Amino acid sequence: MTNGFITLAPTQQLHSNIGNTTTTSPAVMEFCNNSRSIEIDFRTRQAHGTIVALSYEAEFAVIEVYASVVRYRVFDSYRTPVEITLSGQSVDDGNWHRVVLELSEDKKVITFKVDGIGKQALSRVVLPSIISADLKRIQLGINGLRG
C-alpha cells in the first residue's frame, strides 16, 4: 500500500501463462482472457479520485469519481475512444456504492452502472479485457477512495 492506495502487478509467470495458449489450462484462459466484467464496492467523500486504474501495454482504463459522479474512460497517448459519465447520482456522500462495468463478448458494447442504474454504450474499437496478457498494473483506491 502506497499513499492510501494499492498497486498490483501481474507476475511474469501470469503474463507467460496468459500469453501461451498451448500450455495454459482452459480454466486459467477462461478466467483471464475472458474477464469482461468488474464489480467494486467503494465509498468516498472526495469529489475526485480513482476507484480502479488498469494499465495495459498500449492503453489505460480507469473507473473514477469525477466531479462527484462516476466515469469510465479508456485512452492511449493519442485518443480517448470511450468515455462514459453517470451524471445522475453523486457518490461523494460517504455511503457505500457498487460500480459495475461489463463488456460484451466482442468487447465493443459497454454496460456501466452505479448502484444498479447506468447506461450502455457502443465503442468503435475493441476494448481491452479486464485481465489480459497486456495488463501491466492494477491500482485501487487512489485519492482517498475506500473499497
C-alpha positions in Angstrom: 0.0 0.0 0.0 1.4 3.4 -1.0 -0.2 6.7 -0.1 -3.5 5.1 0.7 -3.8 3.1 -2.5 -2.8 -0.4 -3.6 -0.8 -1.2 -6.7 -0.9 -4.8 -8.1 1.4 -6.0 -10.9 0.9 -9.4 -12.6 3.8 -11.7 -12.2 5.9 -12.8 -15.1 4.5 -16.3 -14.7 1.0 -15.0 -15.1 1.9 -13.0 -18.2 3.6 -16.1 -19.6 0.5 -18.3 -18.8 -2.0 -15.8 -20.3 0.1 -15.3 -23.4 0.8 -19.0 -24.0 -2.4 -20.7 -25.1 -0.8 -24.1 -25.7 0.4 -24.7 -22.1 -2.2 -22.8 -20.2 -5.1 -24.7 -18.7 -8.6 -23.9 -20.1 -9.7 -22.7 -16.6 -6.9 -20.1 -16.5 -7.6 -19.0 -20.1 -11.4 -18.7 -19.3 -10.7 -16.6 -16.2 -8.0 -14.4 -17.7 -8.7 -13.8 -21.3 -12.5 -13.7 -21.0 -12.6 -11.3 -18.0 -15.1 -8.9 -19.3 -16.6 -7.5 -16.1 -15.5 -5.9 -12.9 -17.6 -5.1 -9.8 -16.3 -2.9 -7.0 -17.9 -1.6 -3.8 -16.5 1.8 -2.7 -17.2 4.9 -0.6 -15.7 8.4 -0.5 -16.3 11.9 0.5 -14.0 13.2 -2.2 -15.3 14.8 -5.4 -12.4 13.3 -7.4 -10.4 10.1 -7.2 -9.7 6.8 -8.9 -11.6 3.7 -8.0 -9.6 1.4 -10.2 -7.0 2.0 -12.9 -5.9 -0.7 -15.3 -2.6 -0.1 -17.2 -2.1 -2.2 -20.3 0.7 -2.4 -22.9 -0.7 0.4 -25.1 -3.9 1.6 -23.3 -5.1 2.8 -19.9 -8.6 2.2 -18.5 -10.0 4.0 -15.4 -13.1 4.0 -13.3 -13.1 7.2 -11.3 -15.1 9.7 -9.4 -15.0 12.9 -11.3 -17.0 16.0 -10.2 -18.8 13.8 -7.6 -20.1 11.3 -10.2 -18.6 8.0 -11.6 -16.9 8.0 -15.0 -15.2 5.2 -17.1 -12.5 6.1 -19.7 -10.3 4.2 -22.0 -7.4 6.1 -23.6 -4.0 5.8 -25.0 -1.4 8.5 -25.9 -3.4 9.6 -29.0 -7.1 9.3 -28.3 -9.9 8.6 -25.8 -12.1 6.1 -27.7 -14.5 5.7 -24.8 -15.7 8.0 -22.0 -19.0 7.3 -20.1 -20.1 9.5 -17.3 -23.0 8.5 -15.0 -24.2 12.0 -14.1 -27.4 11.1 -12.4 -26.1 10.3 -8.9 -23.5 11.9 -6.7 -21.3 9.3 -4.9 -19.2 11.6 -2.6 -21.6 11.1 0.3 -19.6 8.7 2.4 -22.1 5.9 1.7 -21.2 2.6 0.1 -21.8 2.3 -3.6 -21.4 -0.5 -6.1 -19.9 0.2 -9.6 -20.2 -2.5 -12.3 -18.5 -2.5 -15.7 -19.3 -5.2 -18.2 -18.0 -5.7 -21.8 -19.8 -7.7 -24.4 -18.3 -10.8 -25.9 -16.9 -8.8 -28.9 -15.7 -6.1 -26.3 -17.4 -3.3 -28.1 -20.6 -2.8 -26.0 -20.1 -1.4 -22.5 -22.6 -1.6 -19.7 -21.7 0.8 -16.9 -23.7 1.1 -13.7 -23.6 2.6 -10.2 -26.0 1.1 -7.6 -27.9 -0.7 -10.4 -28.5 2.4 -12.5 -26.5 3.2 -15.6 -26.2 3.1 -19.3 -24.8 1.2 -22.3 -22.5 2.5 -25.0 -21.1 1.2 -28.2 -17.4 1.6 -28.9 -16.0 1.8 -32.5 -12.8 0.0 -31.3 -12.3 -3.3 -29.4 -11.7 -2.5 -25.8 -9.2 -4.4 -23.6 -10.3 -7.3 -21.4 -10.2 -6.6 -17.7 -7.5 -9.2 -17.3 -5.3 -9.9 -20.4 -1.7 -10.6 -21.4 -1.3 -6.8 -22.0 -2.2 -5.9 -18.3 0.8 -4.3 -16.6 -0.7 -2.8 -13.4 -3.9 -2.5 -11.4 -4.3 0.3 -8.9 -7.1 0.5 -6.4 -8.4 3.4 -4.2 -6.3 6.4 -5.4 -7.0 9.8 -3.8 -9.0 8.7 -0.8 -11.4 6.2 -2.1 -12.1 3.1 0.0 -13.3 -0.2 -1.2 
